[in-house]
Amino acid sequence: MSQNSMSLKTLLDNRHSVRSFLQKPVEAELIKSIFQQAQKSASNCNVQPWQTYVVSGDTRANLEKALMTKLMTDPTPAPEFDWTPRYQDKHRDRQFGSANALYTAMDIKREDKQARQMAMAKNWQFFGAPHAVFFCMEKYLGIMGAVDVGIYAQNVSLLLEEAGISSCMQGALGQFPIEVKEALKIPESMGILFGMSFGYAKPDADANKTRTERVDLDESVLFFE
Ligand SMILES: Cc1cc2nc3c(=O)[nH]c(=O)nc-3n(C[C@H](O)[C@H](O)[C@H](O)COP(=O)(O)O)c2cc1C
């Protein structure tokens, strides 16, 4: 660990989803070094199933256009993996809690459907971030591959945080795979699990004031001796 590195504890404390970004690209070499480091992620049998597509510049801009066109013409999601469970009970409560945290920060009333939809649409504009990443894997891999890709994506987000770069993981970026796969020439056998927008956070943006809570430890973890 270099002397300036933040501890993992501090990174976990500081990281939160950011949904408004400065129009300031991250240096290409820095992006590359972060993904280089994330290659160290553990995976089942070391199969390293992540296939990662990072978009910036014109590619990102054209993809945003394609996704917005899709959203305006045929917004039916078509994810390649069984992605959106109907959350039940306490999970449903927590789902509402996170949406509520975002809409409260943005001063959007629960009944203001249009404002909520506009906020939702920003997902496919990458929340204004100059970069986005699509986390993919061969579709046949199923749940074990998804576990590995999740671990990898978390490492990416913490490495970004360590470099002062903010991010938001987005299931939404897996909802219109046809447009993304066409733009990035992603093979048919590969599926998009989810994505993540990243860049430098816009300070003081309402959306970035969103903070979520976590349940008490004893609700999640049981210790046996
Ligand atoms: C796999 C995954 C998918 C997510 N999808 C979205 C999304 O599509 N849009 C969004 O705004 N946030 C998305 N999030 C962000 C979560 O809402 C956020 O992580 C959660 O509310 C906890 O807040 P925090 O990240 O600020 O700690 C996603 C997070 C994860 C891990």
Ligand as a Chemical Component Dictionary entry (heavy atoms), coordinates in Angstrom:
data_LIG
# 
_chem_comp.id                   LIG 
_chem_comp.type                 NON-POLYMER 
_chem_comp.pdbx_formal_charge   0 
_chem_comp.three_letter_code    LIG 
# 
loop_
_chem_comp_atom.comp_id 
_chem_comp_atom.atom_id 
_chem_comp_atom.alt_atom_id 
_chem_comp_atom.type_symbol 
_chem_comp_atom.charge 
_chem_comp_atom.model_Cartn_x 
_chem_comp_atom.model_Cartn_y 
_chem_comp_atom.model_Cartn_z 
_chem_comp_atom.pdbx_ordinal 
LIG C1  C1  C 0 -25.832 -4.498 -8.900  1  
LIG C2  C2  C 0 -26.329 -3.105 -8.642  2  
LIG C3  C3  C 0 -27.225 -2.499 -9.509  3  
LIG C4  C4  C 0 -27.659 -1.189 -9.301  4  
LIG N1  N1  N 0 -28.492 -0.593 -10.205 5  
LIG C5  C5  C 0 -28.779 0.721  -10.085 6  
LIG C6  C6  C 0 -29.473 1.402  -11.135 7  
LIG O1  O1  O 0 -29.834 0.825  -12.160 8  
LIG N2  N2  N 0 -29.693 2.735  -10.989 9  
LIG C7  C7  C 0 -29.287 3.425  -9.871  10 
LIG O2  O2  O 0 -29.509 4.636  -9.807  11 
LIG N3  N3  N 0 -28.629 2.797  -8.849  12 
LIG C8  C8  C 0 -28.346 1.470  -8.949  13 
LIG N4  N4  N 0 -27.621 0.839  -7.976  14 
LIG C9  C9  C 0 -27.153 1.586  -6.803  15 
LIG C10 C10 C 0 -27.904 1.182  -5.537  16 
LIG O3  O3  O 0 -29.170 1.779  -5.530  17 
LIG C11 C11 C 0 -27.057 1.602  -4.340  18 
LIG O4  O4  O 0 -25.840 0.916  -4.349  19 
LIG C12 C12 C 0 -27.767 1.326  -3.004  20 
LIG O5  O5  O 0 -28.943 2.091  -2.896  21 
LIG C13 C13 C 0 -26.849 1.640  -1.822  22 
LIG O6  O6  O 0 -26.468 2.990  -1.881  23 
LIG P1  P1  P 0 -24.934 3.418  -1.966  24 
LIG O7  O7  O 0 -24.334 2.775  -3.198  25 
LIG O8  O8  O 0 -24.963 4.920  -2.096  26 
LIG O9  O9  O 0 -24.247 2.935  -0.737  27 
LIG C14 C14 C 0 -27.209 -0.478 -8.157  28 
LIG C15 C15 C 0 -26.310 -1.105 -7.271  29 
LIG C16 C16 C 0 -25.869 -2.387 -7.508  30 
LIG C17 C17 C 0 -24.883 -3.006 -6.560  31 
# 
loop_
_chem_comp_bond.comp_id 
_chem_comp_bond.atom_id_1 
_chem_comp_bond.atom_id_2 
_chem_comp_bond.value_order 
_chem_comp_bond.pdbx_ordinal 
LIG C1  C2  SING 1  
LIG C2  C3  SING 2  
LIG C2  C16 DOUB 3  
LIG C3  C4  DOUB 4  
LIG C4  N1  SING 5  
LIG C4  C14 SING 6  
LIG N1  C5  DOUB 7  
LIG C5  C6  SING 8  
LIG C5  C8  SING 9  
LIG C6  O1  DOUB 10 
LIG C6  N2  SING 11 
LIG N2  C7  SING 12 
LIG C7  O2  DOUB 13 
LIG C7  N3  SING 14 
LIG N3  C8  DOUB 15 
LIG C8  N4  SING 16 
LIG N4  C9  SING 17 
LIG N4  C14 SING 18 
LIG C9  C10 SING 19 
LIG C10 O3  SING 20 
LIG C10 C11 SING 21 
LIG C11 O4  SING 22 
LIG C11 C12 SING 23 
LIG C12 O5  SING 24 
LIG C12 C13 SING 25 
LIG C13 O6  SING 26 
LIG O6  P1  SING 27 
LIG P1  O7  DOUB 28 
LIG P1  O8  SING 29 
LIG P1  O9  SING 30 
LIG C14 C15 DOUB 31 
LIG C15 C16 SING 32 
LIG C16 C17 SING 33 
# 
